[in-house]
């Protein structure tokens, strides 16, 4: 009998990881003369964008939670 267990994983390194490896290889071979901050930028740019969207969502939630949906106006007599 053969054991046919099929385990799947998420699939590997991803685009940012490949780009980081490419930038490191280009930096080490002297093709690019960027700072290491920019060579490693694919690792942190996604995180910074995520934090920006999270902050924007938090600000929007705070703004819209304090705004009433319907305003009732009383007529002054």
N, C-alpha and C positions, 0 to 999 in steps of 0.2 A: 504494500500500500504506500502510496506517496502522500506526503504531507503537503497540501496545497493551501497553506495559510497565506492570505494576501494582505500584507500590511502596506499601507500607503502613508507617505509622509507629505509634507507641504511642498516638496519639490526642489529644494536647493537654495542656492545662494542669492538669487534675485538680481535685479538690475543695478541697485545701488552697490551691492557687493562686488559685482563684476566691474562696474565703473571705478570703484575704489582700487581694485587690484590692477586695473589698467593704468590708472594715474600713478600708483606706486611704482609699477614697472617702468613707466615713462620717466618718472623722477629719478629712479636709481640708475637708469641708462643714460641720463643726461639729455634726453630729448626735450623735456620741459624743465624750466628753472623756477617753477612756482614755489611759494612758501608751503610748508607742510600743512598749514591750516587749510589751504585750498586743495591740496592733494587729498586730504582726508575729508573734504567737504561733503561728498555723497553720504557719509555716515551721519553728519549732524544737520544737514539742511532739511532733510525730511522731518526730523524731530522738531526743529525750529518752526517749520510750517505747521506741524500738528499743534504746537503750543499756541501759535498765532490764531489758528481756527478755534481752538478751545477758548482762548481769551475773548475772541469776538463773540462766540456763542454765549459765554458767560455775561458779557456786557449787554448783549441783546436780551437775554433772559431777565436781567435786572431791570432794564429799561421798560420792557413790555409787561413785566409783572406789576409794576407800579402804575401803569396807565389803565384807567377803567375803559372797558369796552364800550359801554353806553354811558353817555352823560345825560343826566336829567336836568333840565333847566326849569326853574320855578319862575313863574311870571310875577313880576313885582307889582303890587297893587297899591 
